[in-house]
Amino acid sequence: MTGVLTTDHPAWIEAESGGRARAVRTGTGLWALSWDRAGLHMQCVAGTEDTKPRIITTDPTCLPDTVPATLKAGLCALGPTQRLANPWLWDAISTAILRQVVQAAQARKLYRAWCAAYGTAVSSPHGELFVAPSPQDVLGLKDEAFKSIGATFHRTTLTAAAEHYLQHASQWQRLGARDLASALTGVPRIGPWTAAAAACDYTGDFSTYPHDDLAVRTWAAKISPSYPWPDKKDKAFGPMWTGLAGRDSTALHTLTLSTLTWGSHAR
C-alpha cells in the first residue's frame, strides 16, 4: 500500500496519466518527481544527487483515543499519508509568502506563474516543470516583474526574505520547526502564520502548524460534523485541537497533517 500523497504544496501538478508531478531543488541537484499508484518516483535530471528528497509518512491509525472517534475514523479511512518535506528552504519561505492574503486556488496560480516566469525549467517525462527563482534572482527583479504576474503586494516581503535568507540560511537550515518559525518572524512582514507554514513545509513537522487555521477548522468540521467544535471566530479552537493530541508532538503532527490531506482530497 503506497498511501495517499499530500499535495498541499502548489508545485504539484496533475499529470496526464492521472498522477502528480513536481520539480524540486535539493542542494546542487534538480529533481523530477512523479506519483502514481505504484508510489513516488524520483529522478535527478541536473546537477548532483548527493541530497535526495525526503518523504514523511504519517499514519492516523496511531492517533490516541483522545481524538474524537468520528474524526479518527474519517482520517483512518483516508489511510497513511505521504508528504514531501520541501528540500529547499527558500522555496518553502517564498511559497508561504505568496500564500499571504489570497485564497488557496489563487495562491497556487500565483506560485506557478512566479516559477514559470522567473524560475528554472526542469525537463521531465511529464513535460516541462519549474522550480522557484533563487533569492539572488529575486533581488534582481524590477517592480514591473512582480506586477506582471500579480505579485505586487508580495514584492517587499519577498525581497526582504531574500536578503535575510542569503545572510542566515546556513543557520536556519539547522533549526527544528519551532525554532525555525521563530527565526523567520524576524523578517519584515513575515508573521507567525507565514513563518510556521514555511517551517512545517521545510521540516515536514506539522506539530507547529498554526492549528487554528481556517483550513484545519473547516476540514475537521466536515469530517466530524457532530462534534462540538468552537465557532470559527472562537479562539478556543487552537488549544482544543492541540489538547486532542495531549503532549505527544507526533500525534499532533499526524492529526494536523492528516486533516489537511483529507481536505485536499475532499476538494
C-alpha positions as CSV (number, residue, x, y, z in Angstrom):
1,M,0.0,0.0,0.0
2,T,1.5,3.3,-1.1
3,G,-0.8,5.6,0.9
4,V,-2.1,9.0,-0.1
5,L,0.0,11.8,-1.4
6,T,-0.3,15.1,0.4
7,T,-0.5,17.8,-2.3
8,D,-0.8,21.0,-0.3
9,H,2.3,22.5,-2.0
10,P,1.3,24.3,-5.2
11,A,4.2,22.8,-7.2
12,W,2.3,19.5,-7.6
13,I,0.5,19.4,-10.9
14,E,-1.9,16.8,-12.3
15,A,-0.1,14.6,-14.8
16,E,-1.9,13.4,-18.0
17,S,-1.5,9.9,-16.7
18,G,-3.7,10.8,-13.7
19,G,-0.9,11.0,-11.2
20,R,1.0,14.1,-9.9
21,A,4.4,15.6,-10.9
22,R,6.7,18.2,-9.4
23,A,10.2,19.5,-9.7
24,V,12.4,20.3,-6.7
25,R,15.8,21.6,-5.9
26,T,17.9,19.7,-3.4
27,G,21.3,21.1,-2.7
28,T,23.0,21.2,-6.1
29,G,20.6,18.9,-7.8
30,L,17.3,19.4,-9.7
31,W,14.9,16.5,-9.5
32,A,11.7,15.5,-11.3
33,L,9.2,13.7,-9.1
34,S,6.1,11.9,-10.1
35,W,3.4,10.0,-8.1
36,D,1.1,7.2,-9.3
37,R,-0.5,4.1,-7.9
38,A,3.0,2.5,-7.6
39,G,4.2,5.3,-5.3
40,L,6.7,8.1,-5.7
41,H,9.3,8.1,-8.4
42,M,12.4,10.4,-8.2
43,Q,15.0,11.2,-10.9
44,C,17.9,13.7,-10.6
45,V,17.8,15.4,-14.0
46,A,20.6,18.1,-13.5
47,G,23.4,18.6,-11.0
48,T,24.3,16.1,-8.3
49,E,22.1,13.8,-6.4
50,D,24.0,13.9,-3.1
51,T,20.9,15.0,-1.3
52,K,17.7,13.1,-2.1
53,P,14.2,14.3,-1.5
54,R,12.7,13.1,1.8
55,I,9.3,11.7,2.3
56,I,7.4,11.9,5.6
57,T,4.9,9.1,6.2
58,T,2.0,9.7,8.6
59,D,-0.4,7.0,9.8
60,P,-3.6,8.2,11.5
61,T,-4.3,4.7,13.0
62,C,-1.7,5.7,15.6
63,L,-3.7,8.6,16.9
64,P,-4.6,8.4,20.6
65,D,-8.1,7.8,21.9
66,T,-8.4,11.4,23.0
67,V,-9.1,12.2,19.3
68,P,-12.9,12.1,18.7
69,A,-13.9,8.7,17.3
70,T,-15.6,10.1,14.2
71,L,-12.6,12.3,13.4
72,K,-10.2,9.4,13.8
73,A,-12.4,7.1,11.8
74,G,-12.6,9.6,8.9
75,L,-8.8,10.0,8.9
76,C,-8.2,6.3,9.1
77,A,-10.5,5.8,6.1
78,L,-8.1,8.1,4.2
79,G,-5.2,5.9,5.1
80,P,-1.5,6.6,5.6
81,T,-0.3,9.8,4.0
82,Q,3.0,10.6,2.4
83,R,4.3,14.2,2.1
84,L,7.5,15.5,0.5
85,A,9.4,17.6,3.0
86,N,10.4,20.6,0.9
87,P,14.1,20.1,0.4
88,W,14.8,23.8,-0.4
89,L,14.1,26.2,2.5
90,W,14.0,29.2,0.2
91,D,11.1,27.6,-1.8
92,A,9.3,26.9,1.5
93,I,9.7,30.6,2.6
94,S,8.7,32.1,-0.8
95,T,5.7,29.8,-1.2
96,A,4.4,30.7,2.3
97,I,4.8,34.4,1.4
98,L,2.9,34.0,-1.9
99,R,0.0,32.4,0.1
100,Q,-0.4,35.6,2.1
101,V,-3.9,37.3,1.8
102,V,-5.0,35.2,-1.1
103,Q,-7.2,32.0,-1.2
104,A,-5.6,28.7,-1.9
105,A,-6.6,28.5,-5.6
106,Q,-5.2,31.9,-6.3
107,A,-2.0,31.2,-4.4
108,R,-1.5,28.1,-6.4
109,K,-1.9,30.1,-9.7
110,L,0.4,32.8,-8.5
111,Y,3.1,30.4,-7.4
112,R,3.1,28.6,-10.7
113,A,3.2,31.9,-12.7
114,W,6.1,33.1,-10.4
115,C,8.1,29.9,-11.1
116,A,7.4,29.8,-14.9
117,A,8.2,33.5,-15.3
118,Y,11.4,33.7,-13.3
119,G,12.4,30.2,-12.1
120,T,14.3,27.3,-13.6
121,A,12.7,24.9,-16.1
122,V,13.1,21.2,-15.5
123,S,12.6,18.6,-18.2
124,S,10.6,15.6,-17.1
125,P,8.6,12.7,-18.5
126,H,5.5,14.8,-17.7
127,G,6.6,17.8,-19.6
128,E,8.4,21.0,-18.5
129,L,8.2,21.7,-14.8
130,F,9.6,24.6,-12.9
131,V,11.3,25.4,-9.6
132,A,11.2,28.8,-7.9
133,P,13.6,31.7,-8.7
134,S,16.6,31.8,-6.3
135,P,16.9,34.6,-3.7
136,Q,19.6,36.2,-5.9
137,D,17.2,36.2,-8.9
138,V,14.5,37.8,-6.7
139,L,16.8,40.6,-5.7
140,G,17.5,41.3,-9.4
141,L,13.8,41.7,-10.3
142,K,12.3,45.1,-11.1
143,D,9.0,46.3,-9.7
144,E,7.4,45.6,-13.1
145,A,8.3,41.9,-12.9
146,F,6.3,41.5,-9.8
147,K,3.4,43.5,-11.2
148,S,3.3,41.4,-14.4
149,I,2.3,38.2,-12.6
150,G,0.1,39.9,-9.9
151,A,2.7,39.7,-7.1
152,T,3.0,43.5,-6.4
153,F,1.6,43.0,-2.8
154,H,4.3,40.4,-2.1
155,R,7.3,42.2,-3.5
156,T,8.6,43.9,-0.4
157,T,8.2,40.7,1.7
158,L,9.9,38.5,-1.0
159,T,12.9,40.9,-1.3
160,A,13.3,41.3,2.4
161,A,13.1,37.5,2.8
162,A,15.7,37.0,0.0
163,E,18.1,39.4,1.7
164,H,17.7,37.7,5.1
165,Y,18.0,34.2,3.6
166,L,21.3,35.0,2.0
167,Q,22.6,36.1,5.4
168,H,21.1,33.4,7.6
169,A,20.3,30.4,5.5
170,S,23.1,28.2,6.9
171,Q,21.8,28.8,10.4
172,W,18.1,28.5,9.6
173,Q,18.6,25.1,7.9
174,R,19.9,23.6,11.1
175,L,16.8,24.5,13.2
176,G,13.8,22.4,14.1
177,A,10.4,23.5,13.1
178,R,9.5,25.6,16.2
179,D,12.9,27.4,16.3
180,L,12.8,28.0,12.6
181,A,9.4,29.5,12.7
182,S,10.5,31.8,15.5
183,A,13.6,32.9,13.5
184,L,11.6,33.6,10.3
185,T,9.4,36.1,12.2
186,G,12.5,38.3,12.2
187,V,11.9,39.0,8.5
188,P,9.8,42.1,7.9
189,R,6.2,41.3,7.1
190,I,6.6,37.6,7.9
191,G,4.1,36.9,10.7
192,P,3.6,33.8,12.8
193,W,1.3,32.1,10.3
194,T,3.7,32.5,7.3
195,A,6.7,31.6,9.4
196,A,5.0,28.4,10.8
197,A,3.7,27.3,7.3
198,A,7.2,27.7,5.9
199,A,8.9,25.8,8.8
200,C,6.4,22.9,8.5
201,D,6.9,22.7,4.8
202,Y,10.6,22.5,5.1
203,T,11.0,20.3,8.1
204,G,7.9,18.1,7.4
205,D,6.9,18.6,11.1
206,F,3.3,19.8,11.3
207,S,3.2,19.8,15.1
208,T,4.0,23.5,14.9
209,Y,1.4,24.3,12.2
210,P,-0.9,27.3,13.0
211,H,-3.6,24.9,14.3
212,D,-6.4,27.4,14.4
213,D,-6.0,27.9,10.7
214,L,-9.3,28.1,8.7
215,A,-8.4,25.0,6.7
216,V,-7.9,22.9,9.8
217,R,-11.2,24.1,11.3
218,T,-13.1,23.6,8.0
219,W,-12.0,20.0,7.4
220,A,-12.3,18.9,11.0
221,A,-15.9,20.0,11.0
222,K,-16.6,18.3,7.7
223,I,-15.0,15.0,8.9
224,S,-16.8,15.1,12.2
225,P,-19.8,17.4,11.9
226,S,-21.4,16.1,15.1
227,Y,-18.5,17.1,17.3
228,P,-19.0,20.4,19.3
229,W,-16.2,22.4,17.6
230,P,-15.9,26.1,18.6
231,D,-17.2,28.7,16.3
232,K,-14.9,29.8,13.5
233,K,-14.2,33.1,15.3
234,D,-13.7,31.5,18.7
235,K,-10.0,31.4,19.7
236,A,-10.7,28.2,21.7
237,F,-10.2,26.0,18.7
238,G,-6.4,26.1,18.7
239,P,-6.0,25.0,22.4
240,M,-8.7,22.4,21.9
241,W,-7.0,21.0,18.8
242,T,-3.6,20.7,20.5
243,G,-5.3,19.2,23.5
244,L,-6.7,16.3,21.5
245,A,-3.1,15.1,20.9
246,G,-2.1,15.5,24.5
247,R,1.6,16.1,25.0
248,D,2.6,13.9,22.0
249,S,4.0,16.1,19.3
250,T,4.0,13.2,16.8
251,A,0.3,12.8,17.4
252,L,-0.3,16.5,16.9
253,H,1.7,16.3,13.6
254,T,-0.3,13.3,12.5
255,L,-3.7,14.8,13.4
256,T,-3.0,18.1,11.7
257,L,-1.3,16.8,8.5
258,S,-3.9,14.0,8.0
259,T,-6.7,16.5,8.4
260,L,-5.2,18.9,5.8
261,T,-4.6,15.9,3.4
262,W,-8.2,14.8,3.9
263,G,-9.3,18.3,2.9
264,S,-7.1,18.3,-0.3
265,H,-8.7,15.0,-1.4
266,A,-12.2,16.1,-0.4
267,R,-11.9,19.0,-2.8
